[in-house]
Amino acid sequence: MRILPFEPRYLLALQRLVNVHLSAAVPGWTLSADYLAQHLEYDDTEGITEPWVTERSTLVAVDRGQLLAVGRLLRYGDGAEVSDSYRGAGTISWLVARPDRADSAAALLNAAAEQFATWKVTRVYGWDTGLPVYALWGVPDCWPHVAAPLRTAGYQPDSSLRREALYGGYLGGIPEPGAAPISGLTLRRTAGVVDGPRFAALLDGQELGCCEWNVDLSRGGLLPGMGGWACLQNLMVEQDWRNRGIGSWIVQHGVAWARLAGCDRVIISVANENEQAGAARFYRRFGWEVFVQETHGWLPAAS
């Protein structure tokens, strides 16, 4: 087995390896070879941190012509424009490996440590080590063959960062939104901050709850393997107005809009503390269940 810099001849094998991992986490999700090739050069989903990157290296583990593992490494700059937490840091942006060759992930992590030493980084993050797709930034529990080599190499999840569950399921069968659950409650639909429409419930001008939806995870067709999926995010109801049907009502409005946009499935990231506080019961009422649990923020023990 050898650890080598990525070359275009490995692209299709890389795509297969990535999509094997995706298929175990979310049903039907795939990434195209063109998208992966573009991503290795520049990650346009990281609008804040990617411009701070000064070095990029994608390493592959190869044995007798077979691609066994892939890791994308980043080195952030030392300039004043870089935030303190990233300045001079090295990160493993993501890592995947064949489940039957744990030695390949271990070898790649050793090579990553050597690369970070060459870059003279001031600190190292395993960081999320997931994949460059919406809502799957951490290491899901269906990838024990990735988590185990990280732990063996001295990486541990940062206890200050939350764990998340990915819920998902179909949009069909969910009823259209009926009358407002509270007299005088009105719905306002506006553009969201980043990804799509925002739905808010208002009473006498006061916002009592809201949610946002991304109704095109395919990014305009760039990722056809994610077509038909929507993402529900930032659902919130004011504490004093909970358990009165407001959350369900605005979610139903979002579901109706997502169906009109051509979506038939949904994904939701739920922090574990929110899940335990009642979000699990709420989402299961819509027929949505947990796909995976994700662990974020992998750091070396010395960090």
C-alpha angles and dihedrals in degrees: 000000000000133000110223139169112265116265128189090251088071094053099100092045089049090051091052092049093048093047092049087059093045093049091057092053106040122014114250099001115141138161125219123238091239092054093049092049090052092045093054089059097043133352105220091182089072099066095166106038104030094070087058092060114108099172132034128184130173113197126195132197110220130183120184091336095312120120108230106168141005131198130181113212128194135192117201123213130256098229128119090251090068116086117248093250092056102033110121093352130140121212140187097229092192140340134197130172141173109273092225093054108057088159090068094060090046092051092048091051090052089052090048090055090052091049092050089051090051090050089049093226118188093219139001130228126191079192115175098329092193124120134282097262134105115284096354102095099124133062107274121218090246089070102067088147088065097042095049097057090045090055092045089052089054101262119138131180112263105251090210091065123077129246116230138205120215111220122189147155146127128324093207117102094030108124123244113260111273130196118328111275091228126046111256094016112140134188124233122192118197138155112285125231097262121343114031148311125351122212120201133182113218133189117189089341094308117121109230100174144353145179136188130217135202104206097182115053087162088073095229093320096311089116105036091172089069097048116131093031126118128189124219112207144165096022109177137165122185112257096243092051101049125120092031099102098262096118093049091047096054092042089053089053089051092048091052090051093047091052090052087052089057099259122139101170136049139204125199130185110215123187111230093240090055091046091054092045092062108286091111092060091044096054095041089059086068091050094255118140138185116279098179144341114237130208117206138195107034111194133179113254091245094057 
